[in-house]
Amino acid sequence: MTTRAKQRTADPDLGVLSGRLLFAFQRELFAEVAAQGFDDLKHRHGAVMAYLEPDGVRATELSRLSGQHKQIIGTLVDELEALGYLERRPDPSDRRAKLVCPTERGLAQMRTADAVIAGIEAQHAERLGADNYRRFKETFLDVVEHQRRRRGPQPEGDTED
């Protein structure tokens, strides 16, 4: 008799594969970033830090890009602000709105994370061959975007992790 665990190991579905990739990627990224002085970040902070722009971005845009509910993004922004990675500033294009902007520490973390990610991707490109890795990413992006469209607009209160 085949158990679900054995089946998921032998022939993992898209969700299992995506989760394995995400968790392994996060472990490597956050370990490397922590080793370079950013050991106070948690994996959940990636929902903000991955989409943070040097000149700032609105929290509503962070919510849209990450697929996280706006209240979750608000909590993460509060945490990252307390840790010194970002600050809220008035949006010059709309005085009623705020921009989430990286501090100097936030910019340094972004540069560090970008370098670590480039290194991870270079290792995969070398192992698979640059053309194969590019095709893999194009195909994977297509699958991801198709899956996101299938659900339609994200319902209020729902999150995509």
C-alpha positions as MATLAB code, in Angstrom:
seq = 'MTTRAKQRTADPDLGVLSGRLLFAFQRELFAEVAAQGFDDLKHRHGAVMAYLEPDGVRATELSRLSGQHKQIIGTLVDELEALGYLERRPDPSDRRAKLVCPTERGLAQMRTADAVIAGIEAQHAERLGADNYRRFKETFLDVVEHQRRRRGPQPEGDTED';
ca = [
       0.000    0.000    0.000;
       1.351    3.410   -0.983;
       1.014    6.145    1.595;
       0.356    9.766    0.684;
       3.830   10.636    1.945;
       5.449    8.037   -0.309;
       3.391    9.187   -3.274;
       4.289   12.842   -2.620;
       7.954   11.848   -2.420;
       7.983    9.677   -5.545;
       5.701   11.851   -7.708;
       5.190   15.221   -6.023;
       2.385   17.453   -7.244;
       2.907   21.094   -8.193;
       2.063   22.349   -4.699;
       4.527   20.021   -3.024;
       7.275   20.873   -5.531;
       6.626   24.611   -5.171;
       6.705   24.353   -1.399;
       9.926   22.361   -1.407;
      11.558   24.926   -3.679;
      10.308   27.868   -1.601;
      11.402   26.396    1.719;
      14.836   25.316    0.469;
      15.373   28.677   -1.243;
      14.334   30.602    1.876;
      16.582   28.503    4.131;
      19.622   29.236    1.965;
      18.784   32.907    1.384;
      18.024   33.744    5.001;
      21.019   31.780    6.319;
      23.384   33.655    3.971;
      21.784   37.030    4.713;
      21.913   36.314    8.467;
      25.610   35.424    8.189;
      26.174   38.872    6.691;
      24.614   40.718    9.624;
      20.872   40.582    8.995;
      20.004   37.839   11.458;
      16.889   39.540   12.822;
      14.804   38.914    9.696;
      12.224   36.129    9.524;
      11.070   34.323    6.393;
       7.703   36.118    6.583;
       9.502   39.463    6.094;
      10.310   38.379    2.543;
       6.756   39.326    1.496;
       7.796   42.964    1.967;
      11.547   42.949    1.398;
      11.268   41.124   -1.951;
       9.127   43.906   -3.424;
      10.550   46.946   -1.651;
      11.789   49.671   -4.005;
      14.732   51.977   -3.172;
      12.458   55.018   -3.607;
       9.582   53.408   -1.719;
       6.322   51.693   -2.566;
       2.811   51.884   -1.178;
       1.674   49.134    1.158;
      -1.283   48.410   -1.141;
       1.180   47.666   -3.947;
       3.208   45.397   -1.644;
      -0.025   43.544   -0.882;
      -0.867   43.161   -4.565;
       2.622   42.036   -5.588;
       3.105   39.565   -2.742;
      -0.447   38.217   -2.741;
      -0.696   38.896    0.986;
      -3.681   40.606    2.593;
      -3.127   44.295    3.319;
      -3.434   43.756    7.094;
      -0.639   41.169    6.977;
       1.544   43.585    5.015;
       0.761   46.296    7.573;
       1.932   44.025   10.392;
       5.117   43.115    8.505;
       5.831   46.781    7.747;
       5.409   47.579   11.455;
       7.866   44.792   12.365;
      10.423   45.854    9.753;
      10.119   49.482   10.803;
      10.796   48.500   14.432;
      13.860   46.518   13.247;
      15.187   49.558   11.361;
      14.822   48.228    7.803;
      12.224   50.686    6.580;
      10.223   53.769    7.367;
       6.962   55.305    6.257;
       7.126   58.611    4.416;
       4.481   60.821    2.831;
       3.927   60.001   -0.850;
       4.878   63.139   -2.811;
       2.244   62.303   -5.441;
      -0.586   61.998   -2.871;
      -0.199   63.620    0.527;
      -2.869   61.322    2.004;
      -0.841   58.205    1.132;
       2.356   56.832    2.648;
       5.317   55.184    0.981;
       7.169   52.302    2.585;
      10.828   53.241    2.083;
      13.993   51.329    2.948;
      16.408   52.857    5.432;
      20.161   52.587    4.871;
      20.012   49.229    6.691;
      17.143   48.156    4.447;
      19.059   49.149    1.313;
      22.099   47.215    2.527;
      19.946   44.145    3.178;
      18.378   44.451   -0.288;
      21.821   44.559   -1.940;
      22.962   41.578    0.116;
      19.839   39.540   -0.672;
      20.100   40.403   -4.381;
      23.691   39.155   -4.441;
      22.795   35.937   -2.611;
      19.875   35.301   -4.973;
      22.092   35.943   -8.007;
      24.530   33.375   -6.613;
      21.814   30.769   -6.086;
      20.502   31.312   -9.599;
      24.003   31.167  -11.090;
      24.563   27.779   -9.431;
      21.354   26.415  -10.960;
      22.164   27.903  -14.367;
      25.615   26.323  -14.268;
      24.241   22.955  -13.189;
      21.407   22.865  -15.763;
      22.968   24.991  -18.479;
      22.033   28.632  -18.979;
      19.484   27.965  -21.748;
      17.777   25.160  -19.824;
      17.597   27.296  -16.686;
      16.157   30.251  -18.633;
      13.523   27.974  -20.211;
      12.730   26.464  -16.811;
      12.128   29.919  -15.321;
       9.999   31.012  -18.291;
       7.895   27.857  -18.061;
       7.628   28.028  -14.272;
       6.545   31.685  -14.478;
       3.908   30.748  -17.041;
       2.538   28.011  -14.756;
       2.538   30.357  -11.751;
       0.755   33.181  -13.594;
      -1.766   30.788  -15.130;
      -2.538   29.340  -11.698;
      -2.961   32.818  -10.194;
      -5.369   33.828  -12.989;
      -7.466   30.679  -12.517;
      -8.597   31.868   -9.108;
      -9.548   35.288  -10.379;
      -9.304   38.340   -8.131;
      -8.050   37.644   -4.636;
     -11.013   37.687   -2.221;
     -10.895   40.132    0.686;
      -9.215   38.464    3.624;
      -7.744   35.649    1.541;
      -3.994   35.241    1.263;
      -1.742   33.537   -1.202;
       1.313   32.215    0.578;
];
